[in-house]
Amino acid sequence: MKNITLSSLFKPLGRLLRSIHMTLFIVFIVACLTVAVLFLNTILNDTSAADTYTSPIDAGSIDQTTLDRIKELHTSDEAVPGITFPEGRINPFAE
């Protein structure tokens, strides 16, 4: 009768894993990245939260002073006015 041990049963499996372990690792990493992309896609396409959102800010709660300050701001396509330093001070970063 043949003596069968536990280690003799797992030797072929060990040789198989030794030969394809890098392939299994790459397949595992690609599968994890695919699942992550699918989850992110589902989160970004979920529009049900946008339909039920109500802003806590009342539309008429901004006073006239704040509106005037907002109108004085420049847009990104306008030229930014030059920087003027106070008299008597030098710019330590200028050469």
C-alpha contacts under 8 A as a table, 3 or more apart, distances in Angstrom:
res1	aa1	res2	aa2	distance
4	I	8	S	6.68
4	I	9	L	7.57
5	T	8	S	5.37
5	T	9	L	6.69
6	L	9	L	5.26
6	L	10	F	6.72
7	S	10	F	5.32
7	S	11	K	6.25
8	S	11	K	5.39
8	S	12	P	7.94
9	L	12	P	7.07
9	L	13	L	7.91
10	F	13	L	5.15
10	F	14	G	6.08
11	K	14	G	5.01
11	K	15	R	6.25
12	P	15	R	5.14
12	P	16	L	6.22
13	L	16	L	5.08
13	L	17	L	6.20
14	G	17	L	5.17
14	G	18	R	6.04
15	R	18	R	5.04
15	R	19	S	6.31
16	L	19	S	5.29
16	L	20	I	6.41
17	L	20	I	5.31
17	L	21	H	5.30
18	R	21	H	5.62
19	S	22	M	7.98
20	I	23	T	5.31
20	I	24	L	6.33
21	H	24	L	5.16
21	H	25	F	6.21
22	M	25	F	5.03
22	M	26	I	6.26
23	T	26	I	5.22
23	T	27	V	6.18
24	L	27	V	5.11
24	L	28	F	6.07
25	F	28	F	5.08
25	F	29	I	6.27
26	I	29	I	5.15
26	I	30	V	6.15
27	V	30	V	5.19
27	V	31	A	6.06
28	F	31	A	5.13
28	F	32	C	6.23
29	I	32	C	5.14
29	I	33	L	6.23
30	V	33	L	5.13
30	V	34	T	6.09
31	A	34	T	5.05
31	A	35	V	6.23
32	C	35	V	5.19
32	C	36	A	6.21
33	L	36	A	5.02
33	L	37	V	6.19
34	T	37	V	5.17
34	T	38	L	6.20
35	V	38	L	5.09
35	V	39	F	6.15
36	A	39	F	5.14
36	A	40	L	6.18
37	V	40	L	5.10
37	V	41	N	6.03
38	L	41	N	5.01
38	L	42	T	6.19
39	F	42	T	5.11
39	F	43	I	6.23
40	L	43	I	5.02
40	L	44	L	6.09
41	N	44	L	5.20
41	N	45	N	6.07
42	T	45	N	5.25
42	T	46	D	6.11
43	I	46	D	5.35
44	L	47	T	7.90
46	D	49	A	7.01
47	T	50	A	5.37
47	T	51	D	6.72
48	S	51	D	5.37
48	S	52	T	6.82
49	A	52	T	5.55
49	A	53	Y	6.29
50	A	53	Y	5.36
55	S	58	D	7.63
57	I	61	S	7.40
58	D	61	S	5.44
59	A	62	I	7.42
60	G	63	D	7.95
62	I	66	T	6.46
62	I	67	L	6.98
63	D	66	T	5.59
63	D	67	L	6.52
64	Q	67	L	4.99
64	Q	68	D	6.19
65	T	68	D	5.19
65	T	69	R	6.36
66	T	69	R	5.09
66	T	70	I	6.23
67	L	70	I	5.09
67	L	71	K	6.28
68	D	71	K	5.15
68	D	72	E	6.41
69	R	72	E	5.18
69	R	73	L	6.81
70	I	73	L	5.49
71	K	74	H	7.94
74	H	78	E	6.40
74	H	80	V	7.85
75	T	78	E	5.61
76	S	79	A	7.83
85	F	89	R	7.16
85	F	90	I	7.82
85	F	91	N	7.93
86	P	89	R	6.11
91	N	94	A	5.54
92	P	95	E	7.99
